[in-house]
Amino acid sequence: MAKVYISIGSNIDKEQQIIASVKALQTEFDNVELSSVYECEPVGFKGDNFYNLVAGVTTDKTPAEVGDFLKSLEKAHGRIDFSKKFSARKMDLDILLYDDLVLTTPVQIPRDEITENAYVLQPLAELAGQLVHPTIQLSYNELWLNYNKTKQFINKIPFNWPEA
């Protein structure tokens, strides 16, 4: 079984989409663990703030199968255009890490966004801070410690999860 970390984001119907994303991950994968939820400004466009978090899961699916599942989930929740990198999203799901694999196809692992965006790095450091980035060879805690925190607005928020 592989340990996979997935970023979750939404800035349209945020609360409902975050809950739907997590429920779907809990149905599809084992041992789902979640970071806190963070409110973040959009990057690369003007729009409503996002809610972001990271989920850690275990699976026997390949990276391609995990990626296909995430894309199908995004489509089921109204995502049409996958070519726009920066835009409003009901549901945005990306594989950040798959064990310590380094891949460029079918998906990029680890994602560049880990070191570029606070909304990915901070929740990942919270959830898996002791892990070491497979190419940079620094822990996610170290990367977060060294990150320029004035670069992007990010704020941990209370989130009302529905009763199980």
DSSP file (Angstrom, degrees, kcal/mol; ACC not computed):
  #  RESIDUE AA STRUCTURE BP1 BP2  ACC     N-H-->O    O-->H-N    N-H-->O    O-->H-N    TCO  KAPPA ALPHA  PHI   PSI    X-CA   Y-CA   Z-CA
    1    1 A M              0   0    0      0, 0.0     2,-0.3     0, 0.0    59,-0.2   0.000 360.0 360.0 360.0 136.3    0.0    0.0    0.0
    2    2 A A  E     -A   59   0A   0     57,-3.5    57,-1.9    59,-0.1     2,-0.6  -0.694 360.0-130.3 -96.2 148.3    1.3    3.4   -0.9
    3    3 A K  E     -A   58   0A   0     -2,-0.3    96,-3.5    55,-0.2     2,-0.4  -0.894  32.4-174.7 -96.6 123.0    1.0    6.6    1.2
    4    4 A V  E     -AB  57  98A   0     53,-2.9    53,-3.0    -2,-0.6     2,-0.5  -0.946  16.5-153.8-124.0 138.5   -0.5    9.4   -0.9
    5    5 A Y  E     -AB  56  97A   0     92,-2.2    91,-3.4    -2,-0.4    92,-1.4  -0.959  15.2-169.8-114.3 131.5   -1.0   13.0   -0.1
    6    6 A I  E     -AB  55  95A   0     49,-2.9    49,-2.8    -2,-0.5     2,-0.3  -0.965  16.0-137.5-125.3 130.9   -3.7   14.9   -1.9
    7    7 A S  E     -AB  54  94A   0     87,-2.8    87,-1.6    -2,-0.4     2,-0.4  -0.694  18.6-163.4 -86.1 143.2   -4.4   18.7   -1.9
    8    8 A I  E     +AB  53  93A   0     45,-2.7    45,-2.0    -2,-0.3     2,-0.3  -0.995  15.8 163.8-127.8 129.0   -8.0   19.7   -1.7
    9    9 A G  E     +AB  52  92A   0     83,-1.7    83,-2.3    -2,-0.4     2,-0.3  -0.993   9.0 167.8-146.0 153.9   -9.3   23.2   -2.6
   10   10 A S  E     +A   51   0A   0     41,-1.7    41,-2.5    -2,-0.3    80,-0.2  -0.946  18.5 173.7-160.8 141.6  -12.5   25.1   -3.3
   11   11 A N  S    S+     0   0    0     78,-3.0     2,-0.4    -2,-0.3    79,-0.2   0.211  73.8  69.9-131.1  14.0  -13.7   28.6   -3.7
   12   12 A I  S    S-     0   0    0     77,-1.0     5,-0.2    78,-0.2    -1,-0.1  -0.995 124.2 -11.9-127.8 124.6  -17.2   27.9   -4.9
   13   13 A D  S  > S-     0   0    0     -2,-0.4     4,-2.7     3,-0.1     5,-0.3   0.940  88.1-178.7  49.8  48.9  -19.7   26.4   -2.4
   14   14 A K  H  >  +     0   0    0      1,-0.2     4,-2.7     2,-0.2     5,-0.3   0.864  67.0  46.2 -52.2 -53.1  -16.5   25.9   -0.3
   15   15 A E  H  > S+     0   0    0      1,-0.2     4,-2.2     2,-0.2    -1,-0.2   0.939 116.8  44.1 -60.6 -48.1  -17.9   24.2    2.7
   16   16 A Q  H  > S+     0   0    0      1,-0.2     4,-2.5     2,-0.2    -1,-0.2   0.889 115.1  48.6 -64.4 -39.9  -20.1   21.7    0.8
   17   17 A Q  H  X S+     0   0    0     -4,-2.7     4,-2.5     2,-0.2    -1,-0.2   0.874 110.2  50.4 -71.4 -37.1  -17.3   20.9   -1.7
   18   18 A I  H  X S+     0   0    0     -4,-2.7     4,-2.4    -5,-0.3     5,-0.2   0.938 113.3  46.6 -64.1 -45.7  -14.7   20.3    0.9
   19   19 A I  H  X S+     0   0    0     -4,-2.2     4,-2.5    -5,-0.3    -2,-0.2   0.923 113.3  48.8 -62.0 -44.6  -17.1   18.0    2.8
   20   20 A A  H  X S+     0   0    0     -4,-2.5     4,-2.2     1,-0.2    -1,-0.2   0.895 110.9  51.1 -62.9 -40.1  -18.0   16.2   -0.5
   21   21 A S  H  X S+     0   0    0     -4,-2.5     4,-2.3     2,-0.2    -2,-0.2   0.943 112.2  45.3 -61.4 -48.3  -14.3   15.8   -1.4
   22   22 A V  H  X S+     0   0    0     -4,-2.4     4,-2.6     1,-0.2    -2,-0.2   0.909 111.5  52.0 -65.3 -42.6  -13.4   14.3    2.0
   23   23 A K  H  X S+     0   0    0     -4,-2.5     4,-1.6     1,-0.2    -1,-0.2   0.917 110.4  49.2 -59.6 -42.6  -16.3   11.9    2.0
   24   24 A A  H  X S+     0   0    0     -4,-2.2     4,-2.0     1,-0.2    -1,-0.2   0.906 111.3  48.9 -64.4 -41.4  -15.4   10.7   -1.5
   25   25 A L  H  X S+     0   0    0     -4,-2.3     4,-2.7     1,-0.2    -1,-0.2   0.896 109.6  52.5 -64.4 -39.3  -11.8   10.2   -0.4
   26   26 A Q  H  < S+     0   0    0     -4,-2.6    -1,-0.2     1,-0.2    -2,-0.2   0.816 111.6  46.9 -66.7 -29.4  -12.9    8.3    2.7
   27   27 A T  H  < S+     0   0    0     -4,-1.6    -1,-0.2    -5,-0.2    -2,-0.2   0.863 120.1  37.4 -76.2 -37.3  -15.0    6.0    0.5
   28   28 A E  H  < S+     0   0    0     -4,-2.0     2,-0.2    -5,-0.1    -2,-0.2   0.787 117.5  40.2 -87.9 -30.8  -12.3    5.3   -2.1
   29   29 A F  S  < S-     0   0    0     -4,-2.7     3,-0.3    -5,-0.2     2,-0.2  -0.702  72.6-117.7-123.2 168.1   -9.2    5.1    0.1
   30   30 A D  E    S+C   58   0A   0     28,-2.3    28,-2.5    -2,-0.2    -3,-0.1  -0.655  84.0  13.9-101.5 159.3   -8.0    3.7    3.4
   31   31 A N  E    S-     0   0A   0     -2,-0.2     2,-0.4    26,-0.2    -1,-0.2   0.854  75.6-168.2  50.0  49.9   -6.6    5.5    6.5
   32   32 A V  E     +     0   0A   0     -3,-0.3     2,-0.4    25,-0.1    25,-0.2  -0.557   8.2 179.7 -74.5 125.1   -7.7    9.0    5.5
   33   33 A E  E     -C   56   0A   0     23,-2.6    23,-2.9    -2,-0.4     2,-0.4  -0.955  10.4-151.5-125.0 148.6   -6.1   11.7    7.7
   34   34 A L  E     -C   55   0A   0     -2,-0.4    21,-0.2    21,-0.2     2,-0.1  -0.912   7.8-140.7-125.6 143.9   -6.7   15.4    7.3
   35   35 A S        -     0   0    0     19,-2.3    89,-0.1    -2,-0.4     3,-0.0  -0.280  48.2 -79.3 -77.8 177.9   -4.8   18.6    8.0
   36   36 A S        -     0   0    0     87,-0.1     2,-0.4    -2,-0.1    18,-0.4  -0.284  52.0-103.4 -66.1 166.7   -6.6   21.6    9.3
   37   37 A V  E     -D  157   0A   0    120,-0.6   120,-2.7    16,-0.1     2,-0.4  -0.817  37.7-161.8 -96.6 138.7   -8.6   23.7    6.8
   38   38 A Y  E     -DE 156  52A   0     14,-2.9    14,-2.7    -2,-0.4     2,-0.5  -0.943  14.7-138.1-122.6 141.1   -7.0   27.0    5.7
   39   39 A E  E     +DE 155  51A   0    116,-3.1   116,-2.0    -2,-0.4     2,-0.3  -0.861  33.3 175.8 -95.5 133.2   -8.5   30.1    4.1
   40   40 A C  E     -DE 154  50A   0     10,-2.4    10,-3.2    -2,-0.5   114,-0.2  -0.978  32.4-113.0-140.5 147.1   -6.3   31.4    1.3
   41   41 A E        -     0   0    0    112,-1.1    78,-0.1    -2,-0.3     8,-0.1  -0.489  48.2 -96.2 -72.2 150.0   -6.3   34.1   -1.3
   42   42 A P        -     0   0    0      0, 0.0     2,-0.5     0, 0.0    -1,-0.1  -0.363  35.1-138.0 -65.5 150.0   -6.5   32.9   -4.9
   43   43 A V  S    S+     0   0    0      1,-0.1    44,-0.1    44,-0.1     3,-0.1  -0.945  79.6   8.6-111.7 126.5   -3.2   32.8   -6.7
   44   44 A G  S    S+     0   0    0     -2,-0.5     2,-0.3     1,-0.1    42,-0.1   0.409 124.1  43.1  89.6  -2.7   -2.9   33.9  -10.3
   45   45 A F  S    S-     0   0    0     42,-0.1     2,-0.4     2,-0.0    42,-0.1  -0.978  82.7-103.2-162.3 164.2   -6.4   35.5  -10.6
   46   46 A K        +     0   0    0     -2,-0.3     2,-0.3    -3,-0.1    42,-0.1  -0.801  64.5 102.1 -95.2 136.5   -8.9   37.7   -8.6
   47   47 A G        -     0   0    0     -2,-0.4     3,-0.1    -5,-0.1    -2,-0.0  -0.977  69.5 -35.5 176.3-172.7  -11.8   35.9   -7.0
   48   48 A D  S    S-     0   0    0     -2,-0.3   -36,-0.0   -37,-0.2     0, 0.0  -0.315  70.6 -93.6 -66.6 151.3  -13.2   34.6   -3.7
   49   49 A N        -     0   0    0     -8,-0.1     2,-0.2     1,-0.1    -8,-0.2  -0.258  41.3-126.6 -62.4 153.6  -10.8   33.1   -1.2
   50   50 A F  E     - E   0  40A   0    -10,-3.2   -10,-2.4    -3,-0.1     2,-0.5  -0.641   1.8-137.9 -96.6 156.1  -10.2   29.4   -1.2
   51   51 A Y  E     -AE  10  39A   0    -41,-2.5   -41,-1.7    -2,-0.2     2,-0.3  -0.972  33.9-179.2-104.2 132.8  -10.5   26.8    1.5
   52   52 A N  E     +AE   9  38A   0    -14,-2.7   -14,-2.9    -2,-0.5     2,-0.3  -0.967  13.6 152.5-134.6 149.1   -7.6   24.4    1.3
   53   53 A L  E     -A    8   0A   0    -45,-2.0   -45,-2.7    -2,-0.3     2,-0.4  -0.950  33.0-120.7-158.4 173.9   -6.4   21.3    3.2
   54   54 A V  E     -A    7   0A   0    -18,-0.4   -19,-2.3    -2,-0.3     2,-0.4  -0.979  17.5-157.8-125.1 138.9   -4.3   18.2    2.6
   55   55 A A  E     -AC   6  34A   0    -49,-2.8   -49,-2.9    -2,-0.4     2,-0.5  -0.936   4.3-153.6-112.8 138.1   -5.5   14.6    3.0
   56   56 A G  E     +AC   5  33A   0    -23,-2.9   -23,-2.6    -2,-0.4     2,-0.3  -0.947  25.4 168.0-106.2 131.9   -3.1   11.6    3.5
   57   57 A V  E     -A    4   0A   0    -53,-3.0   -53,-2.9    -2,-0.5     2,-0.4  -0.904  29.7-132.9-136.4 162.6   -4.5    8.3    2.3
   58   58 A T  E     +AC   3  30A   0    -28,-2.5   -28,-2.3    -2,-0.3     2,-0.3  -0.951  34.9 158.2-116.5 146.2   -3.2    4.8    1.7
   59   59 A T  E     -A    2   0A   0    -57,-1.9   -57,-3.5    -2,-0.4   -30,-0.1  -0.991  47.1-142.2-158.4 158.1   -4.0    2.9   -1.5
   60   60 A D  S    S+     0   0    0     -2,-0.3     2,-0.1   -59,-0.2    -1,-0.1   0.298  71.9 112.8-103.8   5.9   -3.0    0.1   -3.7
   61   61 A K  S    S-     0   0    0    -59,-0.1   -59,-0.1     1,-0.1    -2,-0.1  -0.424  72.1-113.7 -73.2 152.1   -3.9    2.2   -6.8
   62   62 A T     >  -     0   0    0     -2,-0.1     4,-2.5     1,-0.1     5,-0.2  -0.355  31.9-103.3 -74.9 164.5   -1.2    3.4   -9.2
   63   63 A P  H  > S+     0   0    0      0, 0.0     4,-2.7     0, 0.0     5,-0.2   0.905 124.9  52.0 -55.4 -40.8   -0.5    7.1   -9.5
   64   64 A A  H  > S+     0   0    0      1,-0.2     4,-2.6     2,-0.2     5,-0.2   0.906 109.7  48.6 -63.3 -41.0   -2.4    7.1  -12.8
   65   65 A E  H  > S+     0   0    0      2,-0.2     4,-2.2     1,-0.2    -1,-0.2   0.894 112.0  48.4 -67.4 -39.3   -5.4    5.4  -11.2
   66   66 A V  H  X S+     0   0    0     -4,-2.5     4,-2.4     2,-0.2    -2,-0.2   0.940 112.8  48.8 -63.8 -46.0   -5.4    7.9   -8.3
   67   67 A G  H  X S+     0   0    0     -4,-2.7     4,-2.4     1,-0.2    -2,-0.2   0.899 110.5  50.5 -60.1 -42.3   -5.2   10.8  -10.7
   68   68 A D  H  X S+     0   0    0     -4,-2.6     4,-2.4     2,-0.2    -1,-0.2   0.906 110.0  50.5 -62.7 -41.8   -8.0    9.4  -12.8
   69   69 A F  H  X S+     0   0    0     -4,-2.2     4,-2.1     2,-0.2    -2,-0.2   0.933 111.0  48.4 -61.5 -45.5  -10.2    9.1   -9.8
   70   70 A L  H  X S+     0   0    0     -4,-2.4     4,-2.3     1,-0.2    -2,-0.2   0.911 112.1  48.9 -63.1 -42.5   -9.5   12.7   -8.7
   71   71 A K  H  X S+     0   0    0     -4,-2.4     4,-2.6     1,-0.2    -1,-0.2   0.904 110.9  50.3 -63.4 -41.1  -10.3   14.0  -12.2
   72   72 A S  H  X S+     0   0    0     -4,-2.4     4,-2.3     1,-0.2    -1,-0.2   0.874 110.2  50.7 -66.1 -35.2  -13.5   12.0  -12.4
   73   73 A L  H  X S+     0   0    0     -4,-2.1     4,-1.0     2,-0.2    -2,-0.2   0.917 110.1  49.2 -66.7 -43.6  -14.5   13.4   -8.9
   74   74 A E  H ><>S+     0   0    0     -4,-2.3     5,-2.3     1,-0.2     3,-0.7   0.928 112.3  48.7 -60.3 -45.1  -13.8   17.0  -10.1
   75   75 A K  H ><5S+     0   0    0     -4,-2.6     3,-2.0     1,-0.2    -2,-0.2   0.908 106.4  56.0 -61.1 -42.6  -15.9   16.4  -13.2
   76   76 A A  H 3<5S+     0   0    0     -4,-2.3    -1,-0.2     1,-0.3    -2,-0.2   0.733 107.7  51.3 -62.5 -21.5  -18.7   15.0  -11.2
   77   77 A H  T <<5S-     0   0    0     -4,-1.0    -1,-0.3    -3,-0.7    -2,-0.2   0.060 132.1 -86.6-106.9  23.5  -18.7   18.2   -9.2
   78   78 A G  T < 5S+     0   0    0     -3,-2.0     2,-0.4     1,-0.3    -3,-0.2   0.473  74.8 145.1  97.5   3.2  -18.9   20.5  -12.2
   79   79 A R      < +     0   0    0     -5,-2.3    -1,-0.3     1,-0.2     3,-0.1  -0.641   9.9 159.3 -78.5 128.0  -15.3   21.0  -13.4
   80   80 A I        +     0   0    0     -2,-0.4     2,-0.8     1,-0.2    -1,-0.2   0.780  54.9  57.5-112.1 -50.1  -15.2   21.3  -17.2
   81   81 A D        +     0   0    0      1,-0.2     3,-0.3     2,-0.0    -1,-0.2  -0.780  47.0 170.1 -98.0 106.5  -12.0   23.1  -18.2
   82   82 A F  S    S+     0   0    0     -2,-0.8    -1,-0.2     1,-0.2    -3,-0.0   0.480  70.4  73.6 -89.3  -3.4   -8.9   21.4  -17.0
   83   83 A S  S    S+     0   0    0      2,-0.0     2,-0.6     0, 0.0    -1,-0.2   0.774  74.2  88.1 -82.9 -25.5   -6.6   23.6  -19.2
   84   84 A K        -     0   0    0     -3,-0.3     3,-0.2     1,-0.2    -3,-0.0  -0.627  56.3-170.7 -77.4 118.4   -7.0   26.7  -17.0
   85   85 A K  S    S+     0   0    0     -2,-0.6     2,-0.6     1,-0.2    -1,-0.2   0.908  76.1  38.4 -75.3 -41.5   -4.4   26.7  -14.3
   86   86 A F  S    S+     0   0    0    -42,-0.1     2,-0.3   -44,-0.0    -1,-0.2  -0.914  84.6 107.9-117.5 107.3   -5.7   29.7  -12.3
   87   87 A S  S    S-     0   0    0     -2,-0.6   -44,-0.1    -3,-0.2   -42,-0.1  -0.977  71.7 -69.9-164.7 166.6   -9.5   30.0  -12.0
   88   88 A A        -     0   0    0     -2,-0.3     2,-0.4   -42,-0.1   -38,-0.0  -0.345  53.4-166.5 -62.2 146.1  -12.4   29.6   -9.6
   89   89 A R        -     0   0    0      1,-0.2   -78,-3.0   -10,-0.1   -77,-1.0  -0.997  33.4-161.5-142.6 133.9  -13.0   26.0   -8.7
   90   90 A K  S    S+     0   0    0     -2,-0.4     2,-0.4     1,-0.3   -78,-0.2   0.924  95.7   6.2 -69.1 -47.8  -15.8   24.0   -7.0
   91   91 A M        -     0   0    0    -17,-0.1     2,-0.5   -81,-0.1    -1,-0.3  -0.988  64.6-179.1-142.3 126.5  -13.3   21.2   -6.4
   92   92 A D  E     +B    9   0A   0    -83,-2.3   -83,-1.7    -2,-0.4     2,-0.4  -0.963  11.3 174.3-129.5 113.6   -9.6   21.1   -7.0
   93   93 A L  E     +B    8   0A   0     -2,-0.5     2,-0.4   -85,-0.2   -85,-0.2  -0.977   1.4 170.0-125.6 128.1   -7.8   17.8   -6.2
   94   94 A D  E     -B    7   0A   0    -87,-1.6   -87,-2.8    -2,-0.4     2,-0.5  -0.998  36.1-119.2-139.2 141.5   -4.2   17.1   -6.9
   95   95 A I  E     +B    6   0A   0     -2,-0.4   -89,-0.2   -89,-0.2     3,-0.1  -0.684  31.1 175.3 -73.3 123.9   -1.7   14.3   -6.0
   96   96 A L  E     +     0   0A   0    -91,-3.4    15,-1.2    -2,-0.5     2,-0.3   0.853  65.4   6.2 -92.2 -48.7    1.1   16.0   -4.1
   97   97 A L  E     -B    5   0A   0    -92,-1.4   -92,-2.2    13,-0.2     2,-0.4  -0.982  48.7-169.1-138.9 145.5    3.1   12.9   -3.1
   98   98 A Y  E >  S-B    4   0A   0     -2,-0.3     3,-2.4     3,-0.3   -94,-0.2  -0.871  71.7 -63.6-134.6 100.1    2.9    9.2   -3.8
   99   99 A D  T 3  S-     0   0    0    -96,-3.5    -1,-0.3    -2,-0.4   -94,-0.1  -0.347 102.4 -43.4  48.4-132.5    5.3    7.5   -1.4
  100  100 A D  T 3  S+     0   0    0     -3,-0.1    -1,-0.3    33,-0.1     9,-0.0   0.038  97.5 141.8-111.9  26.9    8.8    8.9   -2.4
  101  101 A L    <   -     0   0    0     -3,-2.4     2,-0.5     1,-0.0    -3,-0.3  -0.302  39.4-154.7 -65.3 149.7    8.2    8.6   -6.1
  102  102 A V        +     0   0    0     32,-0.1     2,-0.3    -5,-0.1     6,-0.1  -0.979  28.6 160.2-124.9 115.4    9.5   11.2   -8.5
  103  103 A L  B     -F  109   0B   0      6,-3.3     6,-2.2    -2,-0.5    -2,-0.0  -0.939  35.4-173.6-134.1 153.4    7.4   11.3  -11.8
  104  104 A T        +     0   0    0      1,-0.4    -1,-0.1    -2,-0.3     4,-0.1   0.572  67.4  77.3-113.9 -24.6    6.7   13.6  -14.6
  105  105 A T  S    S+     0   0    0      1,-0.1    -1,-0.4     4,-0.1   -41,-0.1  -0.992  98.1   6.3-138.6 147.5    4.1   11.6  -16.4
  106  106 A P  S    S-     0   0    0      0, 0.0     2,-0.3     0, 0.0    -1,-0.1  -0.991 142.6  -4.0 -75.3 -15.9    1.2   10.8  -16.2
  107  107 A V  S    S-     0   0    0      2,-0.0     2,-0.6     4,-0.0    -2,-0.1  -0.953  79.6-103.8-133.7 156.3    1.2   13.4  -13.4
  108  108 A Q        -     0   0    0     -2,-0.3    -4,-0.2    -4,-0.1     3,-0.1  -0.702  40.5-148.9 -81.9 123.0    4.0   15.4  -11.8
  109  109 A I  B    S+F  103   0B   0     -6,-2.2    -6,-3.3    -2,-0.6   -12,-0.1  -0.988  81.3  29.5-138.1 127.4    5.0   14.0   -8.4
  110  110 A P  S    S-     0   0    0      0, 0.0    -1,-0.3     0, 0.0   -13,-0.2   0.608 100.4-128.7 -72.6 152.5    6.0   15.7   -6.2
  111  111 A R    >   -     0   0    0    -15,-1.2     3,-1.5     1,-0.1     4,-0.4  -0.423   4.6-132.9 -70.4 140.4    4.0   18.7   -7.4
  112  112 A D  T >> S+     0   0    0      1,-0.3     3,-1.2     2,-0.2     4,-1.1   0.820 101.8  74.2 -58.7 -30.9    5.9   22.0   -7.8
  113  113 A E  H 3> S+     0   0    0      1,-0.3     4,-2.4     2,-0.2     8,-0.4   0.725  78.6  75.6 -58.3 -22.0    3.1   23.7   -5.8
  114  114 A I  H <4 S+     0   0    0     -3,-1.5    -1,-0.3     1,-0.2     7,-0.2   0.929 108.6  27.5 -57.3 -45.9    4.4   22.1   -2.6
  115  115 A T  H <4 S+     0   0    0     -3,-1.2    -1,-0.2    -4,-0.4    -2,-0.2   0.606 124.0  52.0 -92.3 -12.0    7.3   24.6   -2.5
  116  116 A E  H  < S+     0   0    0     -4,-1.1     2,-0.5     1,-0.2    -2,-0.2   0.781 103.8  51.5 -94.0 -30.2    5.6   27.5   -4.3
  117  117 A N    >X  -     0   0    0     -4,-2.4     4,-2.6    -5,-0.2     3,-1.5  -0.936  57.4-153.1-125.6 127.2    2.3   27.9   -2.5
  118  118 A A  H 3> S+     0   0    0     -2,-0.5     4,-2.2     1,-0.3    -1,-0.1   0.843  97.1  66.0 -58.7 -35.5    1.6   28.3    1.2
  119  119 A Y  H 34 S+     0   0    0      1,-0.2    -1,-0.3     2,-0.2   -81,-0.1   0.652 113.7  31.4 -67.6 -13.4   -1.9   26.8    0.8
  120  120 A V  H <> S+     0   0    0     -3,-1.5     4,-1.8    -7,-0.3    -2,-0.2   0.774 120.6  48.3-102.1 -47.8   -0.2   23.5   -0.1
  121  121 A L  H  X S+     0   0    0     -4,-2.6     4,-2.9    -8,-0.4     5,-0.2   0.908 108.1  51.5 -66.5 -44.8    3.0   23.6    2.0
  122  122 A Q  H  X S+     0   0    0     -4,-2.2     4,-2.2     1,-0.2    -1,-0.2   0.952 114.1  41.4 -63.7 -49.7    1.5   24.6    5.4
  123  123 A P  H  > S+     0   0    0      0, 0.0     4,-2.0     0, 0.0    -1,-0.2   0.868 116.0  51.5 -65.7 -31.4   -1.2   21.9    5.5
  124  124 A L  H  X S+     0   0    0     -4,-1.8     4,-3.4     2,-0.2    -2,-0.2   0.919 110.2  48.4 -67.2 -42.3    1.3   19.3    4.2
  125  125 A A  H  X S+     0   0    0     -4,-2.9     4,-1.1     1,-0.2    -1,-0.2   0.878 110.9  52.1 -63.7 -37.2    3.8   20.3    6.8
  126  126 A E  H  < S+     0   0    0     -4,-2.2    -1,-0.2    -5,-0.2    -2,-0.2   0.912 119.8  33.7 -62.9 -42.4    1.1   20.0    9.5
  127  127 A L  H  < S+     0   0    0     -4,-2.0    -2,-0.2     1,-0.2    -1,-0.2   0.845 140.8  10.9 -84.7 -36.3    0.1   16.5    8.3
  128  128 A A  H >< S+     0   0    0     -4,-3.4     3,-1.6    -5,-0.2    12,-0.5  -0.174  74.2 144.4-139.6  41.2    3.5   15.1    7.2
  129  129 A G  T 3< S+     0   0    0     -4,-1.1    12,-2.2     1,-0.3    13,-0.4   0.757  71.3  56.8 -58.0 -29.1    6.1   17.6    8.4
  130  130 A Q  T 3  S+     0   0    0     10,-0.2    -1,-0.3     9,-0.2    -5,-0.1   0.696  85.3  99.9 -79.0 -18.7    8.7   14.9    9.2
  131  131 A L  S <  S-     0   0    0     -3,-1.6     9,-1.8    -6,-0.1     2,-0.5  -0.314  72.6-127.0 -67.0 153.6    8.7   13.5    5.7
  132  132 A V  B     -G  139   0C   0      7,-0.2     7,-0.3     8,-0.1    -1,-0.1  -0.883  19.7-114.0-107.8 130.4   11.5   14.5    3.4
  133  133 A H     >  -     0   0    0      5,-3.0     4,-2.0    -2,-0.5     5,-0.2  -0.424  28.7-132.7 -58.6 128.8   10.9   16.0    0.0
  134  134 A P  T  4 S+     0   0    0      0, 0.0    -1,-0.1     0, 0.0   -32,-0.1   0.682  97.5  26.5 -67.7 -18.3   12.3   13.4   -2.4
  135  135 A T  T  4 S+     0   0    0      3,-0.1    -2,-0.1     0, 0.0   -33,-0.0   0.737 125.2  43.5-111.0 -32.4   14.3   15.8   -4.6
  136  136 A I  T  4 S-     0   0    0      2,-0.2     3,-0.1     1,-0.0    -3,-0.0   0.752  91.1-143.0 -84.4 -25.4   15.0   18.8   -2.3
  137  137 A Q     <  +     0   0    0     -4,-2.0     2,-0.3     1,-0.3    -5,-0.0   0.808  60.0 115.7  64.3  33.0   16.0   16.5    0.6
  138  138 A L        -     0   0    0     -5,-0.2    -5,-3.0    -7,-0.0    -1,-0.3  -0.948  69.8-109.1-122.7 150.0   14.5   18.8    3.3
  139  139 A S  B  >  -G  132   0C   0     -2,-0.3     4,-2.6    -7,-0.3    -7,-0.2  -0.343  27.1-115.8 -71.9 160.3   11.6   17.9    5.5
  140  140 A Y  H  > S+     0   0    0     -9,-1.8     4,-2.3   -12,-0.5   -15,-0.2   0.825 118.9  56.4 -67.6 -29.9    8.3   19.7    4.9
  141  141 A N  H  > S+     0   0    0    -12,-2.2     4,-2.6   -10,-0.3    -1,-0.2   0.930 108.9  46.3 -62.4 -44.7    8.6   21.3    8.3
  142  142 A E  H  > S+     0   0    0    -13,-0.4     4,-2.0     2,-0.2    -2,-0.2   0.912 111.9  50.9 -64.0 -42.3   12.0   22.7    7.2
  143  143 A L  H  X S+     0   0    0     -4,-2.6     4,-0.6     1,-0.2    -1,-0.2   0.913 112.8  46.0 -61.7 -42.0   10.5   23.9    3.9
  144  144 A W  H >< S+     0   0    0     -4,-2.3     3,-0.8     1,-0.2    -2,-0.2   0.900 109.7  54.4 -68.2 -39.8    7.6   25.6    5.8
  145  145 A L  H 3< S+     0   0    0     -4,-2.6    -1,-0.2     1,-0.2    -2,-0.2   0.875 114.5  41.0 -58.4 -38.6   10.0   27.1    8.3
  146  146 A N  H 3< S+     0   0    0     -4,-2.0    -1,-0.2    -5,-0.1    -2,-0.2   0.488  90.5 114.4 -89.4  -5.0   12.1   28.6    5.4
  147  147 A Y  S << S-     0   0    0     -3,-0.8     2,-1.2    -4,-0.6   -31,-0.1  -0.412  77.7-113.8 -70.8 141.2    9.0   29.7    3.3
  148  148 A N    >   -     0   0    0      1,-0.2     3,-1.7    -2,-0.1     4,-0.3  -0.641  32.3-169.5 -74.6  98.4    8.5   33.4    2.8
  149  149 A K  T 3  S+     0   0    0     -2,-1.2     3,-0.2     1,-0.3    -1,-0.2   0.528  79.0  64.7 -75.5  -5.5    5.2   33.7    4.8
  150  150 A T  T 3  S+     0   0    0      1,-0.2    -1,-0.3     3,-0.1     3,-0.1   0.529  84.7  79.7 -87.8  -6.1    4.5   37.3    3.6
  151  151 A K  S <  S+     0   0    0     -3,-1.7     2,-0.3     1,-0.2    -2,-0.2   0.860 103.1  15.3 -69.7 -38.1    4.2   35.9    0.0
  152  152 A Q  S    S-     0   0    0     -4,-0.3     2,-0.3    -3,-0.2    -1,-0.2  -0.998  77.0-115.3-142.5 141.2    0.6   34.6    0.4
  153  153 A F        +     0   0    0     -2,-0.3  -112,-1.1    -3,-0.1     2,-0.3  -0.606  42.3 163.6 -73.0 130.4   -2.2   35.1    2.8
  154  154 A I  E     +D   40   0A   0     -2,-0.3     2,-0.4  -114,-0.2  -114,-0.2  -0.968  10.7 179.5-149.2 136.3   -3.1   31.9    4.6
  155  155 A N  E     -D   39   0A   0   -116,-2.0  -116,-3.1    -2,-0.3     2,-0.2  -0.972  27.6-128.4-143.3 122.2   -5.2   31.5    7.8
  156  156 A K  E     -D   38   0A   0     -2,-0.4  -118,-0.3  -118,-0.2    -2,-0.0  -0.513  36.3-168.2 -66.7 133.3   -6.1   28.3    9.7
  157  157 A I  E     -D   37   0A   0   -120,-2.7  -120,-0.6    -2,-0.2     2,-0.2  -0.891  26.7-106.4-124.7 153.8   -9.9   28.4   10.2
  158  158 A P        -     0   0    0      0, 0.0     2,-0.4     0, 0.0  -122,-0.0  -0.583  38.0-160.4 -71.5 142.7  -12.3   26.4   12.3
  159  159 A F        -     0   0    0     -2,-0.2     2,-1.2     2,-0.0  -122,-0.0  -0.994  15.0-136.5-130.9 130.6  -14.3   24.0   10.1
  160  160 A N        -     0   0    0     -2,-0.4     0, 0.0     0, 0.0     0, 0.0  -0.703  23.6-166.1 -90.0  93.9  -17.6   22.4   11.0
  161  161 A W        -     0   0    0     -2,-1.2     3,-0.1     1,-0.1  -146,-0.0  -0.583  26.2-110.8 -76.8 139.2  -17.4   18.8    9.9
  162  162 A P        -     0   0    0      0, 0.0     2,-0.1     0, 0.0    -1,-0.1  -0.322  40.9 -91.7 -66.1 153.6  -20.7   17.0    9.9
  163  163 A E              0   0    0      1,-0.1     0, 0.0    -2,-0.0     0, 0.0  -0.416 360.0 360.0 -64.2 140.6  -21.2   14.3   12.4
  164  164 A A              0   0    0     -2,-0.1    -1,-0.1    -3,-0.1    -3,-0.0   0.480 360.0 360.0 -68.6 360.0  -20.2   10.9   11.1
